[in-house]
Structures are given as structure tokens and as C-alpha cells.
Amino acid sequence: MEIPYKIYLSEAEMPRYWYNVRADMQTKPAPLLNPVTGKPMTVEELSGVFCEELVKQELDDDTRFYPIPEDILSFYRMYRPSPLVRAYCLEEKLKTPAKIYYKFEGNNTSGSHKLNSAVAQAYYAKMQGLKGVTTETGAGQWGTALSMACSYFGLDCRVYMVKVSYEQKPFRREVMKVYGASVTPSPSDTTAVGRKILAEHPGTTGSLGCAISEAVETAVSNPGYRYVLGSVLNQVLLHQSVIGVETKIAMDKYGIKPDVIIGCAGGGSNLGGLIAPFMGEKLRGEADYRFVAVEPASCPSLTRGVYAYDFCDTGAVCPLAKMYTLGSDFIPAPNHAGGLRYHGMSPVLSELYHQGMLEAVSVPQTAVFEAAEAFARVEGILPAPESSHAIKAAMDEAIRCRETGEAKTILFGLTGTGYFDLVAYEKFHDRQMDDYVPTDEELARYAAKLPKV
């Protein structure tokens, strides 16, 4: 069967459910812990921070399939199903016998996959009768997506944006404002935890951990508000599984089986969503795949982090999660890795990595932008810096196939577009971009501060 350049599913073929990979994991991710008591967080404790339905999803290790509510499906239909693309031009450019596919999630105004979970979380907040939600954002993709979803459901949206991204990506913050969100550079003097971080780290460019602390404080101190998160948590990977389920439906339709599945990894939402149904098959012993997480060398939580309980935020106001972490105090260099700047990794992906079900590599920044530019020149899409980490690893894999003669089938996630990231591309072209990598001594200092659990 001839494979078309782009595989589009019909609306009738769009997934009607989310898949919870934890249901097929024999060893489940470790529970979130209350930092005061050291005991697993309860529904009641988490419900003071998160929406009630999302708390149920967060704690559910057993339900394999979640039906997607009709209101969410209606929103999804505006931009889903998204295309699965055969990268014929890239294959030809690389002169590889490999077959390369990418799932493109950038065909919506937010420019990324983040909208898949944003609309779900906004929907559950609306159903609970809340006034609004608070959140953090790094590169701005999540903040943009959440502002769109909140606008659709008539909710107030308060975004704390990592200061370096707030300054580097002004157009992102303006799109959030178009959709009615308030956007504050973090750390800020608008919260107690923000003022504390500024006092301890004067002139800091911020981190996702800082922004999370501010967003959580704002949520719990304002009645009618809850905090929502764009990555890391179990509930987010659940919603993002629509990417992988949709991809598998498309591949099965044409009899395609990937040998290796590659995704960029910051907190884990995109990678976890893409690999979910394929990982389920591997966990159940029905098929085998190779999974590769690609992270920036400047923030290498999987490849150089410690598997331990740590705070999810810099201000130490959130629960403890067992994950691969660099330490909640870790503030990455102000480079253009964008959303891949979180100090830890999803507990689900961390446990799978710990079990050896998942590989991880880290790549330097300039090599990522070289791959992004090479991809753009032949495939016609300007990729986001985050997505370009996966592009780099996919190209490396295809080049290895050229050298060995193996005709592997490679699948990677193209999480979004880079049209709001032109300042980063400018710095790359002007040779103002460096490849900062933290030293072992630096990482050891942060690891020494991990909570004793």
C-alpha cells in the first residue's frame, strides 16, 4: 500500500477516549507525598489545589480508558485529528533507508500539543463552577493554550511566565493577552514566595519551579480558583494520550509499525502522550518498541539527575514527587531550550525509565538549532526549539541507518511550530548562542539539598 505524504484521519476516526498507561504498569509510579506528614497525598488535600475531577484522574492507577466528554471532543474537532506526516523530503536529504514519520501537533493557534490538556483542565474547572485558574508557563506554549481554553469556557486565567521567556518571547505573552489572560514575569513581587526567591536569588532569570510556586500560592489564596499544570502530572499525560492513540490508529490503518519512537522531554507531557498506547503494548507483551526521550544538555534531568523524592517547585509549597530530578533549586541557564527547562521529569516516565523501558539522551543547544534549520528547509515547517530536540535525535537515528543499511521506521513528535521563537533563531544565526552544560559539581550541590524521605 502506498503511504500518502500526510495521513489524515476522518472525524469519525478521532479517538473517543484517553488511555491511562499506569493501568498496565506492574510497578506503579510512587505516590505524591505530603511534605509535612511524609504520607501520600489524599483526595481532600489535593482538592484544595486542583479541580476535583482532575484529582481523581491524578490518583487513578487502575482505569485503562477514560471517555472524553463531548464538550471536549467538540473543541478537539477544531484542530483534530492532526496529521501524521511521512518525511519523504527529509529521508531523501539524509540519503537514509529509514522511513521517518512525525506527528504534527502545531496546527492550532497555540502552536503546540498543549491545547489537548488545556481544554480538558479548563472544562473540569468550569464544571466545578470555579471563577478561574492559575498556572505557570516556560516557553509560553502552555500559557497560550490555557488562555485559549479559558476564553472558550469563560474562565479567568492568571499566568506566571518564566522571566527569561517573558523577555525573549514577547509575542507569546501578547497572544495570551489577546485571549484575556493576565501574564506576570516570574519570579515576581506579587507573591510571598516570589519575593522570597528574589531575595535569595537577586537578578534571577527564573525557572518553571519558581513560576509553579507563585501560581500555586495565587490559587490557594483566592477563593474560586484552582491551579492547573501543563506537564509532569499523571492527569496531563492522560489527556495527551490522544496524540499517541490517534497516531496508532493512523499507523495501523496503513500497516505501519515504528521501530523507534522519539520525543522531546522537559516535564514529559508530549513524550508521555505520544508513546502511551505503544508503551501499553510493550508493557502487556504484545509488541516491542524502542522509546527515546531527548532532553537539553543544559537541563538533563533523566540523563544526569537523581531518582528521588523532590519538591515539584522551587518554593517548596507543592507535594513531593518521586522523579528524576536535578533538585528543585536548580535554575537552568537562560538559553532557548524553551519549555524543556523543568528540574524534574514526570513520575510516570521516571518510573518507566527506571525500569529500563525508556532510553534518554541529551543534546546541546546549537546542534538542536542546526537540526531545526535543516528540517525547515526540506519539510516546510519551522519547528519549535522544544520539538527540534526530537528532530535532532531522529536525524541522528536516520544517519545511523544510512551507515548500517538498516531500514528502520522512525516516529517522532513534532510538538509545535517556532514562529514565536524567532528571537532564538536570530541568536543562532548571529552566533550569540552557547552550549552551556552544568558541571558535575553544580549538580552535586543541588542534589545534596534534596529532601530526606
N, C-alpha and C positions, 0 to 999 in steps of 0.2 A: 504494500500500500504506500503510495506516495505521500510524504508528510508535507502539509502546507507550510508556508513561511510563518504564518500565525494561526494558531489553533484557537478558535473562539467557540465556547460552549453556548448553547441556546439558553434563554432564561429558564426554560423548563429543566435544564440540566444543572442549574445552580444548586449548590448544597443547601439542604434544609436543616442541617444540624452542625453543631460544633463537636469535635472529638476531644475527649479528655484522656491524654496519653497515660496519666497516672493510674488509670484503671487497669492498665496492662503491665505496670511495673511491679515486679515481685517485691523489690525493696523500694518503699515509697520515699519521697523527699522528707527530710526531717521537719518536724512541725515548727512553726513560728513560736518563739518564746517571749514571755513577758519579762522585760529586763529587770524588773523589781523582784518578782517572785521566782523567776527561773523556770516557771511551769509553762506548758503550752497555752497559747492564747485561746480564750474562749470566744464563742459567738458574741456574747454580751460585750466583751472587751473590744473586739474588732468592730462591732457595730457602732461604736462611738466615733470611729474614724471613717469607715467605709459604708457604702449602701448595704442594706440588709441582704438583698438577693446576691450581691457580689461576695459577701462574706460566706454565704452558703457554697458558692462556686469555689471560693478560695480554699475551703476546708474539705472539699469533696474529693476523696481519693478513689471512689468506687464507681461512680456513674460514668459509663463509657460515652454515651451520646446525650447531648443537650439539644432539644429542638430550638431552633432560632425563632423568636417571636415574630409575628407577622409585621409589626411596625418596623422592626429592624430589617427584615427582608425587603420591605418597601424602600427603605433608604439604600440598602445594598444595590438594589436594581438600578440606581442612578449611575453606578460605575462598575458593577459586577455583572456577569463574570469578567474577570480580567484576562488578557491574552497570555497564552503560553507560546513563546516565540522560538523558532529554530534559528540559531545564529549562523546561517549559511555563510554570510559575508565574513564573519569573524573566523570561521573554520577555514575559509579559503585564504584569508590573510595570514593565518598561522601555519598554513600548509599541514594541517593535522588530520589524521584519520579519525579523530574523535568526533562524536556528534555532540554539539553543545546546544542546550536549551536554557532559556531563562523565563521565569515567571515575572511579568512586569506589573508592579503594583502602583505605578506613578500616574495612572490615568484618572486622577481626580484633583480638585483644586488644592488639596493639602499636599499633593505631590508625593504621597507615600502610602505605605500599608497601614499607617497608624489609625486611619479612619475606621478600620474594621472593629477595633476595640473601643474607640472614642464614642461611636454611635451606640454601642451596647451599654457602656457605662452611663452615658447621658440618659438613655432610655430608662434604665433602672432607677436613676436618681429622680426622674420625672414621675415614674410610677409610685415612688415613695412619697411624693409630694414635697420634695425639697425645693428651696429657693435657688440654690446654685451649688457649684463645686469649685474646688481649688486644685491646682496641680503645679508641677514643675515641668520645664522643658529644656533640652540641651540645644540641639541644632535648630529647634523650632518646629519640627515636623509634627510632634505630638501636640504642642500648643495650638498649632494651626488646625489640626484635625479636631481637637476638642472644642475649639471655638466654633467651628462649623457645626458640630453635633449639638452643642448647647444652643446655638442660634436656632437650629431646626426645632428643638424641643422647648424653647422659651426659657432657658435657664441662664442665670448669671454665671460668668466664667472668669476666675481670677488666676492668672498665670504668673509664676515666678520663673524667669528665664535666666539661665546661667549667664553671668555678666559678660564673659568674653564673647559668647554667641550673640547676646543682645547688641553688642557693639559691632561685631563682624557681619551680622545678618539683619540689617535694619529693615529689609523688605519683608522678612518673615514676621517681624513683630507688627508691621503695618497691616499685613493680611489678617492677623489675629484681631486687630482693632476694627478692621472692616466688618468682621463678624461679631463685634460687640464685646470682645474680651478686654479686660484690663491687663496690662503687661508690666511687670516690675523687674528690673535687673537684680539678680541675687548673687551674693548676699546684700541685703538692704537694711536700712534703719527703720523699716516699718514693722518689724517683729522683734521680740526679745531675743530669739535665737540668732537672728540676723545680726543684731547689734553685738552679740557675744562673739560671733565668728569674726566680724570686722575688727573687734578689739584684739582678738588673738592673732589674726592674720591681716594686718593692715595692707591695703593695696591688692588683696587677693583678686584673682580673675574669676573665682567661683568654681563650683562643681555641681554635678547633679545631686550629690549628697547634701550640699548646702541648701539648694533650692527645695529639695524634698522637705527638709526641716521647716523651712518657712511656710511652705504650703500646708503642711500638717498642722502647724500652730494656728494658722489662719482658719483652717476648717474647724478645729475643735473649740475655738474661742468665738465662733459666730454661729448662733442658733440657725438651723435650717440649711446648713452647709455640710458637705462631706468631701473627703479627699479622694481623688482618683489618680491612677498611675498608668503610664503608657508602656511599661515594660516590667520585667523581673517577676512579678507576681503570677501565681498559678492561673488566676482568673483571666489575665491578659493573654497568656499562651493559649488558653482555651478559646477565646474569641478569635485569635489569629490563626487557629487551626483551619479556618475557612480557606486560607491560602493553600495549604497542603492538600486538603480534601478536594478542592477544585482542581488543583494540579494533577492529582492522581486520577480523577475522573477523566480529564483530558488525555493523559498518557495512556490509560487503559483503553480508551476509545480507539487509539491508533496502535495499540500493541507495543508501546514503548516502555522499557524498564531501565531506569537510571542505574548506573553502577556506582556513581559518587554524587552526593548531594551537598552543596556548599552554600553557606550563608554567612553574612557578616554578623558579628556578635558584640553587643555592648551590654545590654541588660538581658537580652535573649528573646524578645518578642517575635522578631522576624524569623530568626533561625528556628525557634521552637514551633512557630506556626507552619513553616514550610515543611519541616521534617516529620511533623506529628503522625500522619497516617502511615508513612513509610516506616518510622520507628516502631509504630504499633505492630506492623507485620514482623519486624525483626524481633521484637520482644515476645511475640506469640510463636516464633519459629516458623513462620510461613514464607519468609523471603529474607534475603540478606542484602544490605546496602552499606556503603561506606559514607559516613557523615563527617563533614569538616566544618568547624567553627573558625572564622577568621576575625581576629581582633587587631587593633592597632598596637604597634610595639610600644607606644607611649602610655598605654593603659592596659597591660597584659594580665587581666585577672585570671584567666584559665591557665595560660602557659607559665606564669610566674607567681601566681597568687597562692594563698594557703586555703585549704578546705577546712573551714571552721565557722563557728557561730560569730556573727558580727552584726553591728547595727546597720540598718538599711540606709541610714542618713548620717550626715556629719554632726548634726546637733544632738544625736543620741536621744531622740524623742520617739523613735519608731521601735517596733519589735525587733528582736534578734532573729536573723535568718541564717541557716547553715548553708554556706555557699562558698565558692572560690572567690576570695576577696584579697584586695591589696590593703585593706584597712579603711575604715570609714573616714579617717582623717586625710586620706590620700587625695590630693588635688592635682590632677594631671596638668601637664604643660598646656599653655594656651594655643594649641595647634588647631588644625582643621579636621580632626577626626570626627567633629560634629557630635552626633548623638552617641557615639561609642566611647563615652567618657565616664561611665559609671564605675565605681570602685569594685563592684561585685558582679556576680552572674546569677541568673535565675536558679533558684533551688532545684527545679526540675532538671535543667540542663546540667547543673553542677553534679547532681546525683548520677545522671547518665554518663557524664564524663568520668566520674569517679569509678563507675562500673566498667569503663573501657568500651562503652557503646558509641562513643563520640570522640573524634580527634580534634585537636586545636592547633592552629598556627598563628603567629603574629607577624605583621608586615609593616615596614617603615612607610612613613607618610609620602615621601616623594615617589616611591615606587608605585604607590596606590594611585597617585595622580597621573603618572605615566600610563598606567593601565587604563584609567578612566578616559584619557585623551585618545588612546589607541582604539578603544571601544567606540567612542563617539564618532570617530572618523569613518568607521565602517558600518556601524549599526544604526546611526542616525538619531541616537538618544544621548543627551548629555546627562550622565548619571550623577546621583548624589555622592558625596565623598564616602558616606557610610557604605552604600551599595558597592562602591568601587573596590572595597576590600575583598568582597566576594568575587568580583571580576578579576582582580589580580590573581587570586588563588585558582580560579577556573582556567585562566590563560596559562598559568604555570602547569596545571594538570594536562592541558591540551598539548603543550610543548613537550612534556614528558612522553605523551602518547606518540608524538611525531618521532621522538628519538628511539622509542622502543617498538613502534609499529603497532601498538595496541589500539584497537578501535573502540575505546570506551564511550559510554554515553554519560555525559556530564550535565547535571542540572544545577543551576544556581538561582538565587533570589535577587532580582533587581528591585530593591525595595522602594526606589523613588527617583525623582529627577533632581538635577543640580542647578536649575535655573535661578534659585535663590542663593546659590553658593558661589557666585561669580567673583566675590572678593577672594575666596580661596583659590580659584583658578588664576586670578590675577597675580596673587603672590607666588604661585607655582611658576607662572610664565616669567615673572620678574626675578626669579631665583632668590626670593626672600623667605622661602620655606625650608625649614630644617627637619632633621630626623631625630629629634630628642628621644632618648630612651632612658628610663630611670635606672640608676645603678643598683647593684645588689645591696649596697649599704643603705641606700634610701629606702628600699622596700623592706629591709630588715627592721629599720626604725619604726615603720608603720605597723609591721606585723607584731612587733613587741608590745604594741598598745591594744591588741585585740582583747576583747572582754574574756575573762576567765570563766568558762562554762563547763 
